[in-house]
Amino acid sequence: MRASLIQIAVDPDESVEARRVRAASLVVAQRGADLVILPELWPVGAFAYTAFEAEAEPLEGPTHEAMAKAAAEAGVWLHAGSFVERAADGTLYNTSLVFSPEGERVAAYRKIHRFGFDQGEAVMMGAGEELVTVALPDTTLGLATCYDLRFPEQFRGLVDAGAETFVVAAGWPERRRSHWTLLAQARAVENQAYVLAVGTAGTHGDIQQAGHSIVVDPWGEVLAQAGADEEVLTVELDADKVRATREQFPALKDRRLGLTSPL
Ligand SMILES: NC(=O)CCC(=O)C(=O)O
């Protein structure tokens, strides 16, 4: 299975519409891949909080339309990264979309863990409540967005729901790049799953982005890692490796659930 991670640059000097057109053509250029992935909030920028309201779209807005068309034109499964969704009740969500090679939307995932503590996304957006998996012909994807990477219980929940390959769409800052690499490897090792984690390049909201999108195999080995600039990272994955790793080193079977504290 060939996966292409599009580490697109997100800078304020490019309009959202121009970037949408560019992202669509980058997707179409990946024809021949099985799975193509874009990062978190690439239309607006994950840290461009002041633009969230103005750039919010309904679920089936311009980003949905452009990405559905690009998936169909390329004939690929497309994880279209995330965009700022405005729900019918006005709440904003950080929502990822997945399309089939025919351009049908097969999943929408609202980011569960919002970043910013008492500011930014954490106060401007609603939290998703549902774990989302997507069954592809070769593997089952488990979806996560950026800050979610710090919460292992979400990934365990995804494993319990059948996930074998985690897709993490992110806009991770350069300042915490070491965490990014470490956490991606940790989620892969502890869950014996592939991790395909794609970030943005560029600088938005004055936050320099880490880039360094990364692909980790179920044994925790880094198969490929991007640099800091815009880049498409293409890797070949062997879906059987997840099953083989889980069989040969069956640590997931030794989980002790329901332990209680004496306090
Ligand atoms: N957009 C995000 O979720 C950023 C997360 C982050 O910077 C971190 O976890 O560190």
PDBQT file of the ligand as one rigid body, heavy atoms in Angstrom, charges set to zero:
ROOT
HETATM    1  N1  LIG A 301      -2.665  22.120  16.894  1.00  0.00    +0.000 N 
HETATM    2  C1  LIG A 301      -2.318  21.404  17.942  1.00  0.00    +0.000 C 
HETATM    3  O1  LIG A 301      -3.060  20.540  18.393  1.00  0.00    +0.000 OA
HETATM    4  C2  LIG A 301      -0.972  21.709  18.513  1.00  0.00    +0.000 C 
HETATM    5  C3  LIG A 301      -0.519  20.691  19.528  1.00  0.00    +0.000 C 
HETATM    6  C4  LIG A 301       0.791  21.062  20.140  1.00  0.00    +0.000 C 
HETATM    7  O2  LIG A 301       1.377  22.079  19.821  1.00  0.00    +0.000 OA
HETATM    8  C5  LIG A 301       1.350  20.180  21.161  1.00  0.00    +0.000 C 
HETATM    9  O3  LIG A 301       0.705  19.203  21.561  1.00  0.00    +0.000 OA
HETATM   10  O4  LIG A 301       2.487  20.448  21.592  1.00  0.00    +0.000 OA
ENDROOT
TORSDOF 0
